[in-house]
Amino acid sequence: MRNNLVAALAAAILFAALNTAPAQAIPIFAQRYRLHCGACHSVLPELNGFGNYFRMHGYRLPIERHGTTMFAIRYQMSYSQDPAAGTRRWTPGGILLGNADVGNISLYMHYSLGAGGGPSALYLGFLTDYNAHTKSEYRVGLFELPLAQSPGERLDDLQQYGYYGAHVGLNDLPLSSPRWGVWDQRTIGNLVANVTFAVGDFQGAPYGGKPVNTGLTTYVSTPEVGVWLDQGIFSKGSIELDGGGEALEGVRHILPTGSTAFNDAYSRYGLLGHATLGPVDLQAEQWWGNDSNADGFGTRQTSSGGYARLKIYPVPHAYLAVRYDAFANPIVTRDFTYYGAVMVAPFRFLLQEVAPIGAPGQHPNLGGAVTVAFPGPWKY
């Protein structure tokens, strides 16, 4: 099966290499600045270096702006050879993306139109501004944590990254869930520092997936505070090396159905390493967690997990990758994900195979998705 996957990906990448004419502009930012989508994306929605620069500067460029659509739609049809119980083999899903500038403030919206039997919901929605004097970007509203691999804005496959989606005991708040609060990102030389302060979190299934009734009511008891550091270590030609760490602390209020409410003071700490050598990209991240009251009976529980990913870009808008994911909370789960994607704008074609390690009765699962972005009819 894996040989068939590699052959299909190689054929898709060859097709992309033979069709290298500039991609047509798609909203919202490409139309506004008259760029093609490949200017910001390696393979949409994954951002390249320029795309990350644009995001970190409040979604603005110091060049002439033009009229554009206020909204765009990103539609995806995904496939799973062996879907989980209660889910579909073919799953359609749509996302409404919105942006508008009001003075120096940029408004950003990421609204799920529902998928897999789930309801529509606001997934991201924030105000952002960039201060050139302090080299800082500020966000207020519902935003993702500044994870090394953003689940919503820069997702490169269909599989959850390592520890990002892990729950610990009855604490149902994963790293991948967006937060309500404020975020300050500041660049100091080769250091990118982020501070997050959250008073709430996204409640619901990501991307409109069918909600699962856990029998819990949970919310933030004490605001969550996070510090995220990424230091550039070496850069010369096509070689780059950076590393960093993260720390996150908060208190979760948990009310199980038919039981007594309690608070869980939790902490999450991580280390990150990243290196590029021409078309080769290597990234690894490890997290450790500690929950002071994981079950309402005062049980202290530790958790850990992370990933290591090797990615190769044979052409600028296609990649082949393999990733090892693992987490323990305390049950250990491990798997390899073999995947690749190609962008023939405005389409992304993705294939992947997830191979569980040491899980009795589980076998590799082939999946994939076709993603397309197109403009809405509203303009300003």
C-alpha positions, 0 to 999 in steps of 0.5 A: 500500500505504501508503494502505491502511495509513494507512486501516486504522490510522485505522479502528482509532484511531476504534474505540478513540476510540469505546470509551473505557470504562475498561479492565479490570485485567490482571495483575500490577501492575494487579491488585495495585493495582486499576488499569486497564492504561491507567494505566501503558501508552499502548499495551501494552507501551509505558509512559506517564509514570506507567508509567515512574515505577512502573518506576523505583521498583522496581515499587511504589506507596505504596498498599494492595496486594492479592492478585494473580496471580504470573504473566501471559502475553503472547501475540503473533501477528505477520505478515510479508508477505515473511518472511525465508528460513527464517521463517514468514509467521505467527509465534506467540510467548508470554512468561511474566511473573512478579513477587513481592515479598519484603520490600523486594525485588521479583523480576521475570521475563520468560521467552520461551516460544519462537517461530519454531522457537526454544527457550524461554529466560529473557530478563530476570530480576532483583531490584530495590529502590528507595531513597527516601532516595537516589532510586535503583533497583537491579537485580541479575541479567539486565536490559536496558541502560537504552536510550531505547527498551527492546526488551523492556519498552517495544517499540512496533513489530516493527522493530529500532531503528537501531544497537541490533541491530548487530554489528561484525565478529565481535563479536556483542554488540548493545546490545539484548542483556540483560546479567548484572550490576548496575545503579544508576539515580539521580535527581538533580534533573532528571537521571536517571543510570544506571551498569551493570556487566555480567559476562555477557550473554544467549545466544540468540535474542531472544523464542525466535526460531530460533537462528542458528549463527554459528560463534562462541563469545563471552563477556565477557572484561573486565566491561562498564561503562556510564554513561547520562545523561538531563537534563531541559532544559525543562518547561512545560505540555504541552511537555517537552525533555530530552537526554543521552548514553551511554558503554559500554566492555568487552572481548569474548572471541571464539573462531571455529570452527577458528581462534585465540581473541582479545579485542576491546576495544570502546566505544560512545558515544551522544547522545539528544534527546527532545521532546514537544508535547502529542500530538506526540513526537519522539525521535532518537538517534545512536551511534558505536562503535569495535572495536580488533580486529574480526576477530582480525587486529588490524583496528580498525573503526568503526561508527555508527547511530541513528534519528529518530522522529516519533510522534503520539497522536490519543487516549491509547491509540493512535499513528501514527509514522514512523521513520528508521533507519540504521547502518553497520558498515561496510555501510550499511543505511537504512530508513523504518518507518511504523507505528501501534497501538491498545490496546483492553485487553487487546489491542494491534493493530499495523500497520507497513510497512518501506521499505528505502532504496537496497537493490537488489532490496528492496521495502516489507514490510507486517507487523503483530501482535495482542498480548494479556495475560491472567492465569495461574492462580497466585495469592499 
